[in-house]
Amino acid sequence: MITTILIALTFIGIALLLFKAFIQPLYRISFYTKQGLKQKFFVPFLGLLYQMIKDMNGKQKDAMYTLKHLPQNIKEQNLDGFVANLGSTPVIYLLDATLIGEFLQKQTEYYQKSEFATKMSILLFGKGVVFSEGEEWKTKRKLLSNTFHYNLIQDQVKLVLNVTEKIFEQQDQNSVCFLQTVEKIGGDVGLMSFLGADINNYTLFGQEPTAGINQYINQLMSYMKNPLTVLMGGYLFNNQVRGSDKKVKQGSQEIKNLLKKVVLDVIDRTKNQMNDGKQNVDTSIISLMLKNGQLKTEEEIDELVILTLNFYFAAKDTVSRLVANLMYYIGKNDHIYNKLEKEILSFKDEEINIENMKKYNYLEAVIKESLRVCGPSPFLIQRTALQDHNLGKYKIQKGTDVNCVFIYNFYNEKYFENPFEFNPERWLDQAQLEKIKINPFSYLPFSGGSRNCIGQYFAMMEIKAIMIYFMRTYEKFQIPENFQYHIIIKTTIETKDHLTCSLKKRVK
Ligand code: HEM
């Protein structure tokens, strides 16, 4: 009897698995193939992710290899998009720039960030602005936009330069890891500009906070990769079943506790300064919120802690990946390095401020080219359709996931001549610029529409300040011969080994 029940249960289990792995996703995908979208990269449960993992671990050593090479095949050059799966959900990957543009305009009305992409982050760190939707997102975005006003960014250049100098000085000059150094700069600058606080006056897990957070992220990444975690979604975490579930939760709580301490200290300091009649003591969000009569309740303070975390990760991870990759490309292309060095040194006696930064045309071109070739955001955080609607000529069903594959256009001959070449000149050449401008949605390293990157101007200023400081301070570095440029996916796109070089200061 028991054997019969067991056999029956096994059959039901297998049938359910086959249904979830093949029948349901393929049936839902057929709704889109019938409308003319190609089915690509269908793999039970993993979909396109499988191709990226294969590219990352295969001889290509580049998680983005297939997506970058898609438009090389002439038949694939003018695709609207393709449909794959993630779990049993169909995912439409938009390729055509005009369709991407339309999606970005419609994103807040018809979509929200997918549960798959956001669930764990929300459980650990809350929503903040990045994972909020609807009215809640609008309120937070409006509040944050105050801190990104042009005048405020202008005031932050000095802060970025001071932090950059301090952190480069702290490194062992015989072995400077660009990614880790800029991660520290990005994180510190993010918190100082946002909160007006120096996080280095505190400790986390018995070490300096940036190191503590990095240690936690590594632990979190192995936790997320665990097959049981993947299979059970948030269930194990919610019920705190394993030791690792508890450890991951405790870690996130300690990070939040640390930031709450920082926030409370800054609130006290700012209130005291305000009472002393020092108006506009600083331009941090805390001053702005206090002036607006906010930050009176525990809830408001907790929400600010979460916003701070959003900010910290957005500022730390993106800018550091970009600068580390930029260093690799200029390091291996002498003519580009020399031209950049010449431009930066030609202004070496001028103050570094936002106005003077406008003169560095070649630097701007190098950054734009880095964002194209090796930027940290080749696509969006996945979205889920909230209702049936039309996108271009396609009918999109509620529950379908959609993503924009920006990198497809970055590597498309239609917009970028010789797209595999790292060529900053293209951003200074009128004919090539015309080609890029054929479609305003072909180049969106910071995304577009109302949910574009709120920190994009801040990021550009920060990258410029770091690069100007670096080139004024150090002589040309050599990329170690054994360095492998192996692109992987972690929290964003980064290299497996981190470029680490010996640096020599210029003689003044
Ligand atoms: C090279 C640097 C950066 C790149 C390439 C970049 C790119 C992006 C992209 C593509 C998005 C849209 C994500 C999505 O909707 O799925 C985004 C959103 C966001 N970024 Fe950035 N980012 C950079 C730096 C920064 C910095 C320095 C900050 C803060 C100081 C920041 C703060 C944010 C925030 C808060 C959002 C969410 C906006 C919202 O949902 O309304 N980013 N970023």
Residues whose N, C-alpha, C, O or C-beta is under 5 A from the ligand:
A	BS01	HEM	V129 V130 R141 F311 A314 A315 T318 V319 L322 P376 S377 L380 I381 P445 F446 S447 S450 R451 N452 C453 I454 G455 F458 A459
